[in-house]
Amino acid sequence: MEQRTFHTWMRNALLWAALALILGIAAAWPLTGFTQCVTALAHSLFFFLSLFIFFVVLPRYCTLPIQIFIAMLTGALLGWLYTAFGYAPVITDYLGIFGKLFILLLKVVILPLIFVSVLCGVAGIGDVRKLGGLGAKTLCYYFVTTAIAVLIGLSVVNLLHPGVGRETLKEDVQEQNVSLQDTGVPSESLGTKIQKHVLPAIIRNPIMAGQSPVVVIFFALLLGAALATLGKEGETALHFFQALDKAFITIIMWVMKMAPIGVFALMARVLSELGPAYIITLAKYCFTVLLGLGLHFFVLTFVICPLLARISPWRFLRGMAPAFQVSFSTSSSSATLPVTIRCVSKRIGADESICRFVLPVGATINMDGTALYLTVASIFIAQVYGIPLSLQAQLMIFLTAVLASVGTAGIPGASIGLMSIILASAQIPVEGIGIVVGVDRILDMSRTLINVTGDSVGAVIVSRSEAGEAHNTHAT
């Protein structure tokens, strides 16, 4: 057994060494002299050590959350060091491949996972007539909590004014745009081509690519309801989808083994592209977002949960700890979905069939943290640009943020694409996205945790409500 393990380790080490050598040579190409050859070997050693540490050393001695934390710190430090010594392209073009690969692998199974989870949840409920009341309760809760999140975001950003007096950020973005126009777009390196063209062409879902999550949920609702009405005739198909659900969960768990090196690469890229001074400048903005998210987390767990779900906040926090860890590390509420369902149903005690309906829907349309973040980011950009926002303009931001969050995919960085909609609704320059995109990854992890918390509290509340109604009907 030990000999087999040693051979497996040696085979993996040779593969890592070959991959590291290829990346190292590509990063130092062309090899026109002795200095470039030494540089290529140094880069190769760096890539090999990174693979060895994140796939062998850390998994053996650390839990996944600790691995992610170490990856964040070392990634930030490495990005700063490589930029200081003039090797930023090594981080952005070649180490960035691992970050891109991690995100693409998460995205590839998200829509199928949502489809089979909703379908199994609806079919598991049994009586199709329950879906009307169950769906109404779910949507009502999600809309109310999202509105509360946006109001909290509006309050903290108007109270702290993080963008006032920070016009230099606007100037930096404008200078960068002018520089690109003057010098033209440089030729893409091999690593950039792999990230932009090769990986997205290979790693994508061949069935549901480009489909809206709302469309997928609607079809899953119909098919699940139809299977529920068939009774025994639909059991074979239902067993197939249940097995498929477990298969997708297994894929997610495989992908999670890449989470540490993926986060390491993403953090290093942020620092190498923008520098530490940029993040320090945005510290007040980050604090504002995190304060708003913290307040909403308090409302969800210490106010709504005990009042409506009748569950102690401490019991809820203990039960949801694994889901919080995964959501924070992956920045994806959809990727966290299997763990969330397990925590809410097994550790907290909510009805599993209701969880399989409420939680996948919530992972798609209930984005409390995202809505709050979009609100704060939009008003922060307006403050940087010196644009005063009237009450009417902020009301428009409120409505747009609530509606836009419904269409946000539960994947890392998805909210950046929707920010332009909110900025346009309030007549704020869309170019301002470049001001906040640098620290989006840091905030993405925090707002994903809030999204998962909102979904989970909703599932517990709806489950308790349905159980209460069933008890009253039985008593009658």
Rosetta blueprint (number, residue, H / E / L):
1 M L
2 E H
3 Q H
4 R H
5 T H
6 F H
7 H H
8 T H
9 W H
10 M H
11 R H
12 N H
13 A H
14 L H
15 L H
16 W H
17 A H
18 A H
19 L H
20 A H
21 L H
22 I H
23 L H
24 G H
25 I H
26 A H
27 A H
28 A H
29 W L
30 P L
31 L L
32 T L
33 G L
34 F H
35 T H
36 Q H
37 C H
38 V H
39 T H
40 A H
41 L H
42 A H
43 H H
44 S H
45 L H
46 F H
47 F H
48 F H
49 L H
50 S H
51 L H
52 F H
53 I H
54 F H
55 F H
56 V H
57 V H
58 L H
59 P H
60 R H
61 Y H
62 C L
63 T L
64 L H
65 P H
66 I H
67 Q H
68 I H
69 F H
70 I H
71 A H
72 M H
73 L H
74 T H
75 G H
76 A H
77 L H
78 L H
79 G H
80 W H
81 L H
82 Y H
83 T H
84 A H
85 F L
86 G L
87 Y L
88 A H
89 P H
90 V H
91 I H
92 T H
93 D H
94 Y H
95 L H
96 G H
97 I H
98 F H
99 G H
100 K H
101 L H
102 F H
103 I H
104 L H
105 L H
106 L H
107 K H
108 V H
109 V L
110 I H
111 L H
112 P H
113 L H
114 I H
115 F H
116 V H
117 S H
118 V H
119 L H
120 C H
121 G H
122 V H
123 A H
124 G H
125 I H
126 G L
127 D L
128 V L
129 R L
130 K H
131 L H
132 G H
133 G H
134 L H
135 G H
136 A H
137 K H
138 T H
139 L H
140 C H
141 Y H
142 Y H
143 F H
144 V H
145 T H
146 T H
147 A H
148 I H
149 A H
150 V H
151 L H
152 I H
153 G H
154 L H
155 S H
156 V H
157 V H
158 N H
159 L H
160 L H
161 H L
162 P L
163 G L
164 V L
165 G L
166 R L
167 E L
168 T H
169 L H
170 K H
171 E H
172 D H
173 V H
174 Q H
175 E H
176 Q H
177 N H
178 V H
179 S H
180 L H
181 Q H
182 D H
183 T H
184 G L
185 V L
186 P L
187 S L
188 E L
189 S L
190 L H
191 G H
192 T H
193 K H
194 I H
195 Q H
196 K H
197 H H
198 V H
199 L H
200 P H
201 A H
202 I H
203 I L
204 R L
205 N L
206 P L
207 I L
208 M L
209 A L
210 G L
211 Q L
212 S L
213 P H
214 V H
215 V H
216 V H
217 I H
218 F H
219 F H
220 A H
221 L H
222 L H
223 L H
224 G H
225 A H
226 A H
227 L H
228 A H
229 T H
230 L H
231 G H
232 K H
233 E H
234 G H
235 E H
236 T H
237 A H
238 L H
239 H H
240 F H
241 F H
242 Q H
243 A H
244 L H
245 D H
246 K H
247 A H
248 F H
249 I H
250 T H
251 I H
252 I H
253 M H
254 W H
255 V H
256 M H
257 K L
258 M L
259 A H
260 P H
261 I H
262 G H
263 V H
264 F H
265 A H
266 L H
267 M H
268 A H
269 R H
270 V H
271 L H
272 S H
273 E H
274 L H
275 G H
276 P H
277 A H
278 Y H
279 I H
280 I H
281 T H
282 L L
283 A H
284 K H
285 Y H
286 C H
287 F H
288 T H
289 V H
290 L H
291 L H
292 G H
293 L H
294 G H
295 L H
296 H H
297 F H
298 F H
299 V H
300 L H
301 T H
302 F H
303 V H
304 I H
305 C H
306 P H
307 L H
308 L H
309 A H
310 R L
311 I L
312 S L
313 P H
314 W H
315 R H
316 F H
317 L H
318 R H
319 G H
320 M H
321 A H
322 P H
323 A H
324 F H
325 Q H
326 V H
327 S H
328 F H
329 S H
330 T H
331 S L
332 S L
333 S L
334 S L
335 A L
336 T L
337 L H
338 P H
339 V H
340 T H
341 I H
342 R H
343 C H
344 V H
345 S H
346 K H
347 R H
348 I H
349 G L
350 A L
351 D L
352 E H
353 S H
354 I H
355 C H
356 R H
357 F H
358 V H
359 L H
360 P H
361 V H
362 G H
363 A H
364 T H
365 I H
366 N L
367 M L
368 D H
369 G H
370 T H
371 A H
372 L H
373 Y H
374 L H
375 T H
376 V H
377 A H
378 S H
379 I H
380 F H
381 I H
382 A H
383 Q H
384 V H
385 Y L
386 G L
387 I L
388 P L
389 L L
390 S L
391 L H
392 Q H
393 A H
394 Q H
395 L H
396 M H
397 I H
398 F H
399 L H
400 T H
401 A H
402 V H
403 L H
404 A H
405 S H
406 V H
407 G L
408 T L
409 A L
410 G L
411 I L
412 P L
413 G L
414 A H
415 S H
416 I H
417 G H
418 L H
419 M H
420 S H
421 I H
422 I H
423 L H
424 A H
425 S H
426 A L
427 Q L
428 I L
429 P L
430 V H
431 E H
432 G H
433 I H
434 G H
435 I H
436 V H
437 V H
438 G H
439 V H
440 D H
441 R H
442 I H
443 L H
444 D H
445 M H
446 S H
447 R H
448 T H
449 L H
450 I H
451 N H
452 V H
453 T H
454 G H
455 D H
456 S H
457 V H
458 G H
459 A H
460 V H
461 I H
462 V H
463 S H
464 R H
465 S H
466 E H
467 A H
468 G H
469 E H
470 A H
471 H H
472 N H
473 T H
474 H H
475 A H
476 T L
